[in-house]
Amino acid sequence: MSLLHAGPHRLSLERPLVMGIVNVTPDSFSDGGRLTDADAAIDHALKLVAQGADILDVGGESTRPGAHPVDAAVEAARVLPVIEALAGRGVVVSVDTRKPAVMRQAIEAGAAMVNDVTALTAPGAMAAVQDSSVAVCLMHMQGEPQTMQQAPHYEDVVGEVGLFLADRIAACAAAGIARNRLVIDPGFGFGKTLAHNLLLLRHLDQLAALGVPVLAGLSRKSMLGTLTGRAVDAREYAGVAAHLIAVARGAKIVRVHDVAAMRDALAIWNAVEEISDGT
Ligand code: HH2
């Protein structure tokens, strides 16, 4: 049985896992400003756990297109109390950060996973996780959040994203990070046009073939709005459909705002996968 090692936790990958999003930011694209104080964030996070989230991803810096970077001290002050409270209740907590200083403090506060949209490429990022036992999500992004959607360009988006992720897996192996701690993610919407996102979703199985669990994060993203004409707060059905396609093509973790809806969809998925033909 395949297990993801995340700090003290061992997460079975037999069934797809749901990662619930907790943005402690004033400016996230779909839920910014809702959870700016720690108590509100913790309350929301515990609701997501009650709805069936397996992991909670706590972020203190928006990486939406055009977002401005925040100072490490500001980001840490936003996420640390939330991480500490949730980890203290036994929740599997991931920290969504690209800053080594925040990674270190989050691990100290009990985070079991580091979700880095820059795939540990910042100076000091590899070292920040190397001597810990946390899981790491390596995500692909072309460019920087501030400018990444201006002119994304690839000759072969699936091939290039795959090569980048394979290279980052190798860099982690060279740094002594065991493969059973790694997750990869094509980074939907991070320096990608609608066509790039659709191709990555259609061919997600090619990334899954790298042999590391794939995480898909499409929740409420603009590609869903473009395809359905829906506003950001009305993309739940589209998100469920997109994540289910990702699961059908090999994704093992889905990163979503709307946990309850995703759980229902996966109840159907799991039942179909697990029914025995001889029944
Ligand atoms: N997407 C966002 C943030 N972090 N991490 C991973 N691994 N994969 C993703 O697709 C991903 C991510 C953007 O979504 P959100 O957190 O809702 O918004 P914001 O960055 O504005 O806080």
Residues whose N, C-alpha, C, O or C-beta is under 5 A from the ligand:
A	BS01	HH2	N23 D27 S28 F29 E61 S62 T63 R64 N115 C137 M139 D185 G187 F188 G217
